[in-house]
Amino acid sequence: MNEIVKPDSLLVAQAESLTETFFGGCPHDCPDTCSMIFEVKDGELLGVRGNPDHPMTRGGLCVKLKDYEKRHYHPDRLLYPMKRVGPKGSKQFERITWDEALDTIVTRWKAIIDSHGPQAIAPYSYLGNQGLVHGLNGGDAFFNRMGATVMERTFCGEGSCTAWLLTVGPTAGLDPDSYIHSKYIVIWACNSVSTNLHHWAIVKDAQKKGAKVVVIDTYASRTAKAADWHIAPKPGTDGALAMALINSIIEQGLVDQDYVDNHTVGFEELKERASTRTPEWAAAITGVSADDIRTLAREMATEQPVGIRMGVALERHYGGGQTIRAVSSIPALTGAWRHVGGGVTQFGVWEHPYKFDVMCRPDLIPEGTRVVSNLQIGRALTGELKLDPPILSMMCWNSNPVTQAPETDKIVEGLMREDLFMVSAEHFISDTASYADILLPATMGAEMEDMILSWGHLYLTYNTKCADAPGEAIPNNEIFRLLAARLGFEEENFKWTDTECLEHYVDWNAPACEGIDLQYMREHGFARLKVGTPDDRAPHREGNFPTSTGKCMFMVEGATNFVAPPFRQMYEGFQPGEALDPLPDYLGPRESHANDPELAKRFPLNIVSPKSHYFLNSCYANMEDKQKGQGEQFVMISQHDADARGIRDGDRVQVANDRGAFKGVARITEDVKAGIVVATLGYWRQLNEGTVNSISSGAFTDMGHAPSFSDNLVEVARAN
């Protein structure tokens, strides 16, 4: 019998039939780069879900993204161009037209260029959007053509990149999908459950098959609690642990000598260097017992295949680069690279066929153009760096330095300058945008075409423009196209549509793109690069490292410090250039009881600032449902340290050092050891009394001008 369809049911069926689905890509700064399905009706984004066909996304999204449409239509979203009408930071703006906004910007910039030259203008961006067109490098060609100050953008992973490239070259290394074949997994300085969830699912599947999962992290994160073994070195001492593992592997006779002899450089020198870095030596530094170090060394050498997933947090103290060189050397010592599921994972992006020179146009940069670090923008804006000319204008997009960069108080002081002309392209009036003179409304994921840069796996990811942008929001790349036209830039790339950009920004003729083109991406949403499958990829089974020797470089003679070009607009001028130690070693943190006992008397606690579970850096920290999940700003502290300061669980406390202070709620917990406090990153300053980066140092680490977010001493006290 045919079913009788009631009128209401018919209406529902008709409404559902009008809903269309499109492929999307998560644009956020996360290694998972999920392939998504957008659900759209009449130009409105109704919902978003993980693509079930993607081998890593598996149909699921994290708590941040699962209701992405709510961010698109949040009532506080910036919808129209605005100009400041009140004091800087007051969030007093009034609506203007796009013509007025663009004309104001161009007029001010031309005046600055005429009086002080183009280097008085600075671009400020990061990976708030990871798109090839609208993301990190999307404005580089524009500002390179202008001759503006080149900005070095080293928030996350750039010191790791320097160390990785020196040791093994631009290889994607161990495929995250291949961990299903690992028998022993070490997750080092990565809270995968909160920041790499889809890889964690693969790790859990391997664990169910019998793999042992070891997490090395300073505190008991969500991931550490789910491991078979949690090892907790003191902050900034991972390098001592790594060097002791090398010592112990050698001393226990567990080196794969055939692999070392044929596929490495500098073993004898490394052996000599490590000879005094004994487990007992490391135990005194790290707090990890010598017996545990020997056990870990033995198991990492013998339980093959062994996969090591390094987190970007491993770089965030003074000796971070050397630490990563040491960790990256271990799979060659043990021969782990011989196996599918063996080796180490840093960034998969090294084997993606992106054409950064075409994106950035470094050929347009005038000779002698200076370089300023994003991490030291506070020092630059306040005059501490004594720049000539000073920065008189800054444009910020895809970034929120007032919460994400160190030395927050200096940044705010600099942004308050009346002579600083500030432009912000944003989704909301963020902490940084509140100091802007001109606000430009930017589109979000479903409202623009792009391909999303994937640094955490080996898939290309396409994003469809399928929803209408609310108000007058336009994509970042369109903003730069409009500005380029007003400034008279005639280069062809400033006239490309987003589609044309994608045609030019990917090397579709590369071997990794065999059988893949832009049309394929549109039809399928994602594509795995042709670099081996998860079941057979062992790229360094026979060596074949993309280094000058084709070998893993335990020792690199004559090496100098550098920042990988994509993180400095592809500019090779004014690289750091300091001589580097030919061999890996342990370099302790700058701010520690051992290195600076006088400072430690005043500020005796190490602070660690991992990513928040419900926020994506500072994205979502203004949304009530995410705030509810994350909870108010908190400080994790041990019972020992709380008792010594008269702090009770739930007390409001202040965390401070000479750089600044912030307040939060005390959480007394066994998850942190005595001497350590933990406060997560991403909370908005305008919604709190300071944030964790109020106390962070802008000093660089040993390599790649990486940040010192985990190299800070503080004191904690009850707040009034």
C-alpha positions as CSV (number, residue, x, y, z in Angstrom):
1,M,0.0,0.0,0.0
2,N,1.3,3.4,-0.8
3,E,2.0,5.7,2.2
4,I,-0.4,8.6,2.6
5,V,1.7,11.7,2.7
6,K,0.2,14.4,5.0
7,P,0.5,18.0,3.9
8,D,2.9,18.8,6.7
9,S,5.1,15.9,5.7
10,L,5.0,17.0,2.1
11,L,6.2,20.5,3.1
12,V,9.1,19.0,5.1
13,A,10.0,16.7,2.2
14,Q,10.0,19.7,-0.2
15,A,12.1,21.7,2.2
16,E,14.6,18.9,2.6
17,S,14.8,18.5,-1.2
18,L,16.0,22.1,-1.5
19,T,18.9,21.5,0.8
20,E,22.1,21.0,-1.1
21,T,25.5,19.7,0.0
22,F,28.9,20.9,-0.9
23,F,32.5,20.0,-0.1
24,G,34.3,22.1,2.5
25,G,37.6,22.2,4.3
26,C,38.2,23.3,7.8
27,P,40.2,26.5,7.5
28,H,41.6,26.6,11.1
29,D,45.2,26.2,12.3
30,C,45.0,22.5,13.1
31,P,46.9,19.5,11.7
32,D,43.7,17.6,10.9
33,T,42.5,19.9,8.1
34,C,39.1,18.1,8.0
35,S,37.2,17.5,4.9
36,M,33.7,18.7,5.6
37,I,30.2,18.6,4.1
38,F,28.3,21.9,4.0
39,E,24.5,21.8,4.1
40,V,23.1,24.9,2.3
41,K,19.6,26.0,1.5
42,D,18.8,29.2,-0.4
43,G,22.4,30.5,0.1
44,E,22.3,29.9,3.9
45,L,24.6,27.5,5.7
46,L,22.4,25.2,7.7
47,G,24.9,22.8,9.1
48,V,28.3,21.2,8.7
49,R,29.5,17.7,9.3
50,G,32.7,15.7,8.7
51,N,33.1,14.0,5.4
52,P,32.6,10.3,6.0
53,D,34.6,9.3,3.0
54,H,37.8,11.0,4.1
55,P,40.1,8.4,5.7
56,M,41.2,10.7,8.5
57,T,38.1,12.9,9.1
58,R,35.9,9.8,9.2
59,G,32.7,11.8,9.3
60,G,33.5,13.4,12.7
61,L,34.4,17.0,13.7
62,C,35.9,18.3,16.9
63,V,33.8,20.3,19.5
64,K,35.0,23.5,18.0
65,L,33.7,22.9,14.4
66,K,30.7,20.7,14.8
67,D,28.3,23.6,14.8
68,Y,30.4,25.9,12.5
69,E,27.2,27.5,11.1
70,K,26.7,29.2,14.5
71,R,29.9,31.1,14.0
72,H,28.8,32.2,10.5
73,Y,25.7,33.8,11.8
74,H,26.8,34.9,15.3
75,P,25.0,38.1,16.3
76,D,28.3,39.8,17.0
77,R,29.7,39.2,13.5
78,L,31.3,42.1,11.7
79,L,29.1,42.8,8.7
80,Y,30.0,46.2,7.3
81,P,33.1,48.4,6.9
82,M,33.5,50.6,10.0
83,K,35.6,53.5,11.1
84,R,36.7,54.3,14.6
85,V,34.8,57.2,16.2
86,G,35.9,56.7,19.9
87,P,39.2,56.1,21.7
88,K,41.3,53.2,20.5
89,G,40.2,50.0,22.2
90,S,36.8,51.4,23.1
91,K,35.0,49.4,20.3
92,Q,33.2,52.6,19.2
93,F,32.8,52.4,15.4
94,E,30.3,53.6,12.8
95,R,29.4,52.1,9.5
96,I,30.9,53.4,6.3
97,T,30.9,52.3,2.7
98,W,33.5,50.0,1.1
99,D,34.6,52.9,-1.1
100,E,35.1,55.2,1.9
101,A,37.0,52.4,3.7
102,L,39.3,51.6,0.8
103,D,39.9,55.2,-0.1
104,T,40.8,56.1,3.4
105,I,43.3,53.2,3.6
106,V,44.9,54.1,0.3
107,T,45.1,57.8,1.1
108,R,46.7,57.2,4.4
109,W,49.1,54.6,3.0
110,K,50.2,56.9,0.1
111,A,50.9,59.7,2.6
112,I,53.0,57.4,4.8
113,I,54.9,56.1,1.8
114,D,55.5,59.7,0.6
115,S,56.8,60.8,4.0
116,H,58.6,57.8,5.4
117,G,58.7,55.1,2.7
118,P,56.8,51.8,2.4
119,Q,58.7,50.1,5.2
120,A,56.7,52.3,7.6
121,I,53.8,50.0,6.8
122,A,53.6,46.4,8.2
123,P,51.4,43.4,7.4
124,Y,50.4,41.2,10.3
125,S,48.8,37.8,9.7
126,Y,49.1,34.2,10.6
127,L,47.0,31.0,10.2
128,G,43.6,32.1,11.4
129,N,42.8,30.9,8.0
130,Q,44.9,28.1,6.4
131,G,43.6,28.7,2.8
132,L,46.1,28.9,0.0
133,V,44.2,31.9,-1.4
134,H,42.9,33.6,1.7
135,G,45.3,32.4,4.4
136,L,48.8,33.0,5.7
137,N,50.4,33.9,2.4
138,G,47.4,35.5,0.7
139,G,48.5,39.1,1.2
140,D,52.2,38.5,0.7
141,A,52.4,39.4,-3.0
142,F,50.5,42.7,-2.2
143,F,52.8,43.8,0.5
144,N,55.9,42.6,-1.2
145,R,54.9,44.7,-4.2
146,M,54.3,47.7,-1.9
147,G,57.8,47.3,-0.4
148,A,56.4,47.1,3.1
149,T,58.3,45.7,6.0
150,V,58.6,41.9,5.7
151,M,57.1,40.2,8.7
152,E,58.5,37.0,10.1
153,R,55.6,34.8,11.3
154,T,57.0,32.3,13.8
155,F,54.1,31.6,16.2
156,C,54.1,27.9,15.9
157,G,56.5,25.2,14.5
158,E,59.0,27.4,12.7
159,G,61.9,26.4,15.0
160,S,60.8,22.9,14.6
161,C,61.0,23.4,10.8
162,T,64.6,24.7,11.0
163,A,65.7,21.7,13.1
164,W,63.8,19.2,10.9
165,L,65.1,20.6,7.7
166,L,68.7,20.4,9.0
167,T,68.3,16.8,10.1
168,V,66.2,15.0,7.5
169,G,65.3,17.7,4.9
170,P,61.9,18.6,3.5
171,T,60.2,15.2,4.0
172,A,56.7,14.5,5.3
173,G,58.3,11.6,7.2
174,L,56.0,9.2,8.9
175,D,52.4,9.3,7.4
176,P,49.9,10.0,10.2
177,D,47.6,7.4,8.6
178,S,50.4,4.8,8.9
179,Y,50.3,4.8,12.7
180,I,47.8,2.0,12.4
181,H,50.8,-0.2,11.7
182,S,52.9,1.0,14.6
183,K,53.6,-1.3,17.5
184,Y,54.9,1.4,19.7
185,I,53.7,5.1,19.6
186,V,55.4,8.1,21.3
187,I,53.4,11.3,21.3
188,W,55.8,13.9,22.4
189,A,54.6,17.4,23.5
190,C,51.2,17.1,21.8
191,N,47.8,16.9,23.4
192,S,46.2,15.0,20.5
193,V,42.8,14.7,22.1
194,S,42.4,18.5,22.0
195,T,44.6,19.5,19.1
196,N,44.9,16.5,16.7
197,L,41.8,14.5,17.4
198,H,41.6,12.6,14.1
199,H,45.1,11.3,14.4
200,W,44.3,10.3,18.0
201,A,41.5,8.1,16.5
202,I,44.2,6.3,14.5
203,V,46.4,6.0,17.5
204,K,43.5,4.5,19.5
205,D,42.9,1.9,16.7
206,A,46.5,0.9,16.9
207,Q,46.3,0.7,20.6
208,K,43.4,-1.7,20.3
209,K,45.5,-3.8,18.1
210,G,48.2,-4.0,20.8
211,A,50.4,-0.9,20.2
212,K,51.8,0.7,23.4
213,V,51.1,4.4,23.6
214,V,53.5,6.6,25.5
215,V,52.8,10.3,26.0
216,I,55.7,12.6,27.0
217,D,54.2,15.9,28.3
218,T,54.9,18.2,31.3
219,Y,51.4,17.7,32.7
220,A,48.6,15.1,32.7
221,S,46.7,16.3,29.6
222,R,43.6,14.6,28.3
223,T,45.9,12.6,26.0
224,A,48.4,11.7,28.7
225,K,45.6,10.2,30.8
226,A,44.6,8.0,27.9
227,A,48.1,6.7,27.3
228,D,49.6,3.4,28.5
229,W,52.5,5.3,30.0
230,H,52.8,9.0,30.8
231,I,56.3,10.5,31.2
232,A,56.4,14.0,32.6
233,P,59.7,15.9,32.2
234,K,60.0,19.3,33.8
235,P,59.3,22.2,31.4
236,G,62.0,22.8,28.9
237,T,64.0,19.7,29.7
238,D,62.8,17.4,26.9
239,G,66.2,17.9,25.2
240,A,68.0,16.3,28.1
241,L,65.6,13.3,27.9
242,A,66.2,13.0,24.2
243,M,70.0,13.1,24.5
244,A,69.8,10.5,27.3
245,L,67.7,8.2,25.1
246,I,70.4,8.5,22.4
247,N,73.0,7.7,25.1
248,S,71.1,4.7,26.3
249,I,70.3,3.3,22.9
250,I,74.0,3.3,22.1
251,E,75.1,2.0,25.5
252,Q,72.6,-0.8,25.4
253,G,73.9,-1.9,22.0
254,L,70.6,-1.3,20.3
255,V,71.7,0.8,17.4
256,D,70.8,-0.4,13.9
257,Q,74.4,-0.2,12.8
258,D,73.7,-1.2,9.2
259,Y,71.2,1.7,8.8
260,V,73.5,4.1,10.6
261,D,76.5,3.2,8.4
262,N,74.6,3.5,5.2
263,H,72.1,6.3,5.7
264,T,73.4,8.7,8.3
265,V,76.2,11.3,8.7
266,G,78.0,12.0,12.0
267,F,77.3,9.0,14.1
268,E,80.7,8.8,15.8
269,E,80.5,12.5,16.6
270,L,77.0,12.1,18.0
271,K,78.1,9.1,20.0
272,E,80.9,11.1,21.6
273,R,78.6,14.0,22.3
274,A,76.0,11.7,23.9
275,S,78.5,9.8,26.0
276,T,78.1,12.1,29.0
277,R,74.4,12.6,28.6
278,T,73.6,9.5,30.7
279,P,70.2,8.6,32.1
280,E,71.4,9.6,35.6
281,W,72.5,13.0,34.2
282,A,69.1,13.5,32.6
283,A,67.2,12.3,35.6
284,A,68.6,15.2,37.7
285,I,67.5,17.7,35.1
286,T,64.1,16.2,34.0
287,G,62.8,14.5,37.0
288,V,62.3,11.3,35.0
289,S,64.0,8.4,36.6
290,A,67.1,6.8,35.0
291,D,65.4,3.5,35.0
292,D,62.4,4.9,33.1
293,I,64.8,6.5,30.6
294,R,66.6,3.2,30.0
295,T,63.3,1.3,29.6
296,L,61.9,3.9,27.2
297,A,65.2,3.7,25.2
298,R,65.1,-0.1,25.0
299,E,61.4,-0.2,24.0
300,M,61.8,2.5,21.3
301,A,64.7,0.6,19.8
302,T,63.2,-2.9,19.9
303,E,59.4,-2.7,19.6
304,Q,59.4,-1.8,15.9
305,P,57.8,-0.2,14.1
306,V,58.0,2.8,16.4
307,G,56.2,6.0,15.5
308,I,57.0,9.3,17.1
309,R,54.5,12.2,16.8
310,M,56.2,15.4,17.7
311,G,54.1,18.4,18.8
312,V,54.9,22.0,18.1
313,A,55.1,22.6,21.9
314,L,58.5,20.8,21.8
315,E,60.1,23.9,20.4
316,R,58.7,26.4,22.9
317,H,61.7,26.9,25.1
318,Y,65.2,28.2,24.5
319,G,66.6,24.8,23.5
320,G,63.6,23.7,21.5
321,G,65.4,23.4,18.1
322,Q,68.2,21.3,19.5
323,T,65.6,19.1,21.2
324,I,63.8,18.5,17.9
325,R,67.2,17.7,16.2
326,A,67.8,15.0,18.9
327,V,64.3,13.5,18.7
328,S,64.5,13.5,14.9
329,S,67.7,11.5,15.0
330,I,66.3,8.6,17.1
331,P,64.5,6.8,14.2
332,A,67.7,6.6,12.2
333,L,69.6,5.3,15.2
334,T,67.1,2.5,15.7
335,G,66.3,1.8,12.0
336,A,62.6,2.7,12.6
337,W,62.5,4.3,9.2
338,R,62.8,0.8,7.6
339,H,59.2,0.0,8.5
340,V,55.7,1.1,7.5
341,G,54.5,2.9,10.7
342,G,58.1,3.7,11.8
343,G,59.8,7.0,11.9
344,V,58.8,10.5,13.1
345,T,56.1,12.9,12.1
346,Q,56.6,16.7,12.0
347,F,54.7,18.5,9.2
348,G,53.3,16.7,6.2
349,V,53.3,20.0,4.2
350,W,56.9,19.4,2.9
351,E,55.6,17.0,0.2
352,H,52.6,19.1,-0.8
353,P,53.1,20.7,-4.2
354,Y,52.3,24.3,-3.2
355,K,53.9,27.0,-5.3
356,F,54.8,29.5,-2.6
357,D,56.9,31.7,-4.9
358,V,53.8,32.2,-7.1
359,M,51.7,33.0,-4.0
360,C,54.1,35.4,-2.4
361,R,56.1,37.0,-5.3
362,P,59.3,37.5,-3.4
363,D,60.8,38.8,-6.7
364,L,58.8,42.0,-6.0
365,I,60.5,42.8,-2.7
366,P,62.9,45.8,-3.0
367,E,66.5,44.9,-2.1
368,G,67.3,45.7,1.5
369,T,63.8,45.5,2.8
370,R,63.9,44.9,6.6
371,V,62.4,42.1,8.5
372,V,60.4,42.3,11.8
373,S,59.2,39.4,13.9
374,N,55.5,39.0,14.6
375,L,56.5,37.8,18.1
376,Q,58.1,41.1,18.8
377,I,55.4,43.4,17.4
378,G,55.0,45.0,20.8
379,R,58.6,46.0,20.9
380,A,58.3,47.3,17.3
381,L,55.3,49.4,18.0
382,T,56.5,50.9,21.2
383,G,59.9,51.9,19.8
384,E,61.9,49.4,21.7
385,L,63.4,48.0,18.5
386,K,64.3,51.6,17.4
387,L,63.1,51.0,13.8
388,D,63.9,53.6,11.2
389,P,61.4,54.4,9.8
390,P,59.0,53.5,12.7
391,I,55.9,51.5,11.9
392,L,53.2,54.0,11.2
393,S,50.5,51.7,9.8
394,M,49.7,48.0,10.4
395,M,47.1,45.8,8.7
396,C,46.1,42.7,10.6
397,W,44.1,39.8,9.3
398,N,43.9,36.1,10.2
399,S,45.5,36.9,13.5
400,N,44.8,38.3,17.0
401,P,48.1,39.2,18.5
402,V,46.7,40.8,21.6
403,T,45.9,37.3,22.8
404,Q,48.2,35.2,20.7
405,A,51.5,37.0,20.7
406,P,53.8,37.4,23.7
407,E,54.3,40.6,25.8
408,T,50.7,41.6,25.5
409,D,51.0,44.8,27.5
410,K,53.6,46.1,25.1
411,I,51.3,45.3,22.1
412,V,48.4,47.1,23.7
413,E,50.6,50.1,24.4
414,G,51.8,50.2,20.8
415,L,48.3,49.8,19.4
416,M,47.1,52.8,21.5
417,R,49.4,55.1,19.6
418,E,47.4,57.9,17.9
419,D,49.9,58.1,15.1
420,L,49.5,54.4,14.2
421,F,47.0,53.9,11.4
422,M,45.6,50.4,12.0
423,V,43.5,48.3,9.6
424,S,41.9,45.0,10.5
425,A,40.1,42.5,8.3
426,E,38.1,40.4,10.7
427,H,35.0,38.4,11.5
428,F,34.4,40.0,15.0
429,I,35.7,43.0,16.9
430,S,38.4,40.9,18.5
431,D,40.9,42.2,21.1
432,T,43.2,43.4,18.3
433,A,40.5,44.7,16.0
434,S,39.1,46.9,18.8
435,Y,42.2,49.2,18.3
436,A,41.7,49.5,14.5
437,D,41.0,52.8,12.7
438,I,39.3,50.9,9.8
439,L,37.5,47.6,10.2
440,L,36.9,45.4,7.1
441,P,34.3,42.5,7.3
442,A,35.9,39.3,6.0
443,T,34.1,36.2,4.8
444,M,34.1,32.8,6.5
445,G,34.7,29.3,5.2
446,A,31.5,28.5,3.3
447,E,31.5,31.9,1.8
448,M,34.6,31.7,-0.4
449,E,36.4,29.2,-2.6
450,D,39.8,28.0,-1.5
451,M,42.0,25.0,-0.9
452,I,43.2,24.5,2.6
453,L,46.8,24.0,3.4
454,S,47.3,20.7,5.2
455,W,50.3,20.6,7.5
456,G,49.2,17.5,9.4
457,H,48.5,14.9,6.7
458,L,48.9,14.0,3.0
459,Y,45.6,15.0,1.5
460,L,44.7,18.1,-0.5
461,T,41.4,19.6,0.7
462,Y,39.0,21.7,-1.3
463,N,36.5,24.3,0.0
464,T,33.5,25.3,-2.0
465,K,32.0,28.8,-2.1
466,C,28.4,27.8,-1.4
467,A,26.8,30.2,1.0
468,D,26.0,33.9,0.7
469,A,28.1,36.2,2.9
470,P,26.0,38.2,5.3
471,G,26.1,41.9,5.2
472,E,28.9,43.2,3.0
473,A,31.7,40.8,4.0
474,I,34.1,39.9,1.2
475,P,37.0,37.4,1.0
476,N,40.6,38.5,2.1
477,N,41.9,38.0,-1.4
478,E,39.2,40.3,-2.8
479,I,40.2,43.0,-0.3
480,F,43.8,42.8,-1.6
481,R,42.6,42.9,-5.2
482,L,40.6,46.0,-4.6
483,L,43.5,47.7,-2.8
484,A,46.0,46.7,-5.5
485,A,43.7,48.3,-8.1
486,R,43.5,51.5,-6.2
487,L,47.3,51.6,-5.8
488,G,47.8,50.9,-9.5
489,F,49.5,47.5,-9.2
490,E,49.5,46.1,-12.7
491,E,50.9,42.6,-12.2
492,E,48.6,39.9,-13.5
493,N,48.4,38.0,-10.2
494,F,46.5,40.9,-8.6
495,K,43.7,40.4,-11.2
496,W,43.4,36.6,-10.7
497,T,40.0,35.3,-9.5
498,D,40.1,32.9,-6.6
499,T,39.8,30.0,-9.1
500,E,42.7,31.3,-11.1
501,C,44.8,31.6,-8.0
502,L,44.1,27.9,-7.2
503,E,45.2,27.0,-10.8
504,H,48.5,28.8,-10.2
505,Y,49.2,28.1,-6.5
506,V,49.4,24.3,-6.8
507,D,51.8,22.4,-9.1
508,W,49.2,20.2,-10.7
509,N,51.9,18.7,-12.9
510,A,53.9,17.4,-9.9
511,P,54.2,13.6,-9.5
512,A,52.4,13.9,-6.2
513,C,49.4,15.3,-8.2
514,E,49.2,12.5,-10.7
515,G,45.5,12.1,-11.7
516,I,44.5,15.2,-9.7
517,D,43.5,18.6,-10.9
518,L,41.2,21.4,-9.7
519,Q,38.2,19.8,-11.3
520,Y,38.9,16.5,-9.5
521,M,39.1,18.4,-6.2
522,R,35.7,20.1,-6.9
523,E,34.1,16.7,-7.6
524,H,35.6,14.8,-4.7
525,G,36.5,17.4,-2.0
526,F,39.8,15.9,-1.2
527,A,42.6,13.8,-2.8
528,R,45.5,11.8,-1.3
529,L,48.8,12.8,-2.8
530,K,50.6,10.2,-4.8
531,V,53.4,9.6,-2.2
532,G,52.7,6.0,-1.2
533,T,49.7,4.6,0.7
534,P,49.3,4.3,4.4
535,D,49.9,0.6,4.0
536,D,53.1,0.8,2.1
537,R,54.7,4.2,2.7
538,A,58.2,3.9,4.2
539,P,59.9,6.8,2.5
540,H,63.3,6.3,4.1
541,R,63.5,2.6,4.2
542,E,66.7,2.9,2.0
543,G,67.6,6.3,3.3
544,N,66.8,8.7,0.4
545,F,66.5,11.7,2.7
546,P,66.0,15.0,0.9
547,T,69.2,16.5,2.3
548,S,72.4,17.5,0.5
549,T,73.9,14.0,1.2
550,G,70.7,11.9,0.9
551,K,71.3,10.9,4.5
552,C,70.0,11.7,8.0
553,M,72.3,14.4,9.3
554,F,73.2,13.8,12.9
555,M,75.9,16.3,12.3
556,V,75.7,19.4,10.1
557,E,78.9,21.4,9.7
558,G,78.7,25.1,9.0
559,A,75.0,25.3,9.7
560,T,73.5,28.7,10.4
561,N,70.2,29.7,11.9
562,F,67.3,30.4,9.5
563,V,63.5,30.7,9.2
564,A,61.9,28.7,6.5
565,P,60.9,31.1,3.7
566,P,57.1,30.5,3.6
567,F,57.0,32.0,7.1
568,R,58.8,35.2,6.0
569,Q,56.9,36.0,2.7
570,M,59.5,33.8,0.8
571,Y,62.1,36.5,1.5
572,E,65.7,35.3,1.9
573,G,67.2,38.6,3.0
574,F,68.3,39.2,6.6
575,Q,68.0,35.6,7.8
576,P,69.1,35.3,11.4
577,G,72.4,33.7,10.3
578,E,74.0,32.8,13.7
579,A,76.3,29.7,13.7
580,L,74.6,26.6,15.0
581,D,76.1,23.7,16.9
582,P,77.0,21.0,14.4
583,L,75.4,18.4,16.7
584,P,72.2,18.2,18.7
585,D,72.5,18.7,22.4
586,Y,70.5,19.9,25.5
587,L,70.1,23.6,26.0
588,G,68.2,24.4,29.1
589,P,65.4,27.0,29.4
590,R,66.4,30.6,30.0
591,E,64.0,31.1,32.9
592,S,64.6,28.3,35.3
593,H,65.9,27.7,38.8
594,A,69.1,26.3,37.4
595,N,69.8,29.0,34.8
596,D,68.5,32.1,36.7
597,P,68.3,31.5,40.4
598,E,67.8,35.1,41.3
599,L,64.8,35.4,39.0
600,A,63.4,32.1,40.3
601,K,63.5,33.5,43.9
602,R,61.0,36.1,42.8
603,F,59.0,34.0,40.3
604,P,59.5,30.3,41.4
605,L,56.8,28.6,39.2
606,N,57.2,27.4,35.6
607,I,54.1,28.1,33.6
608,V,53.0,26.1,30.6
609,S,50.3,27.4,28.2
610,P,48.8,24.7,26.0
611,K,45.9,25.1,23.6
612,S,42.4,25.1,25.0
613,H,40.0,22.2,24.2
614,Y,37.0,24.3,23.1
615,F,38.8,27.2,21.5
616,L,40.9,27.1,18.3
617,N,43.7,29.6,19.4
618,S,41.4,32.6,20.1
619,C,38.7,31.6,17.6
620,Y,35.4,30.7,19.4
621,A,36.5,32.2,22.7
622,N,33.7,34.9,22.2
623,M,31.0,32.3,21.7
624,E,28.9,31.4,24.8
625,D,28.5,27.7,24.1
626,K,32.3,27.3,23.7
627,Q,33.0,29.4,26.8
628,K,30.6,27.2,28.7
629,G,32.4,24.0,27.6
630,Q,35.9,25.5,28.3
631,G,35.0,27.2,31.5
632,E,36.3,30.5,32.8
633,Q,40.0,31.3,32.6
634,F,41.7,29.0,35.0
635,V,45.1,28.2,36.5
636,M,46.0,24.5,37.3
637,I,48.2,24.3,40.4
638,S,49.4,21.5,42.6
639,Q,48.1,21.0,46.2
640,H,51.7,21.6,47.4
641,D,52.0,25.0,45.7
642,A,48.5,26.0,46.6
643,D,49.0,25.3,50.3
644,A,52.2,27.2,50.3
645,R,50.3,30.3,49.0
646,G,47.1,29.9,51.0
647,I,45.1,29.2,47.8
648,R,42.0,27.1,47.9
649,D,40.3,25.4,45.0
650,G,38.1,27.9,43.2
651,D,39.9,30.9,44.5
652,R,40.5,33.8,42.2
653,V,44.3,34.1,41.7
654,Q,46.7,36.3,39.9
655,V,49.6,35.0,37.8
656,A,52.4,37.6,37.4
657,N,56.0,38.3,36.5
658,D,57.8,41.5,35.3
659,R,56.1,41.4,31.9
660,G,52.5,41.5,33.1
661,A,49.8,39.6,34.9
662,F,46.4,37.9,34.4
663,K,43.7,36.5,36.7
664,G,41.9,33.2,36.7
665,V,40.3,30.6,38.9
666,A,42.5,28.2,40.8
667,R,42.1,24.5,39.9
668,I,44.0,22.4,42.5
669,T,44.9,19.2,40.8
670,E,47.2,16.2,40.7
671,D,47.5,16.7,36.9
672,V,50.4,19.1,37.5
673,K,53.5,18.6,39.6
674,A,54.8,21.0,42.3
675,G,56.7,23.9,40.7
676,I,54.4,24.0,37.6
677,V,51.2,25.8,36.8
678,V,49.1,25.5,33.6
679,A,46.9,28.0,32.0
680,T,45.4,27.5,28.5
681,L,45.6,29.8,25.6
682,G,42.9,31.6,23.6
683,Y,40.8,33.5,26.1
684,W,39.9,37.0,25.0
685,R,41.5,39.9,27.0
686,Q,38.3,42.1,26.7
687,L,36.4,39.3,28.5
688,N,39.0,38.6,31.2
689,E,41.5,40.4,33.4
690,G,44.5,39.7,31.2
691,T,45.4,36.5,29.4
692,V,48.2,34.0,29.7
693,N,50.4,35.8,27.1
694,S,50.5,38.8,29.4
695,I,53.4,37.0,31.1
696,S,55.0,35.5,28.0
697,S,58.5,36.5,26.8
698,G,59.1,37.7,23.2
699,A,62.6,36.2,23.3
700,F,63.5,33.8,20.5
701,T,64.5,30.2,21.1
702,D,67.7,28.7,19.7
703,M,66.4,28.1,16.1
704,G,64.0,29.6,13.6
705,H,63.1,32.5,15.8
706,A,60.5,30.3,17.5
707,P,58.5,31.6,20.5
708,S,59.3,31.0,24.2
709,F,55.8,30.3,25.3
710,S,56.9,27.5,27.7
711,D,60.0,29.3,29.0
712,N,58.5,31.7,31.6
713,L,58.7,31.9,35.3
714,V,55.8,33.4,37.4
715,E,54.4,33.7,40.8
716,V,50.8,33.0,41.8
717,A,48.9,34.6,44.6
718,R,45.3,35.0,45.7
719,A,43.6,37.9,44.0
720,N,41.7,40.5,45.9
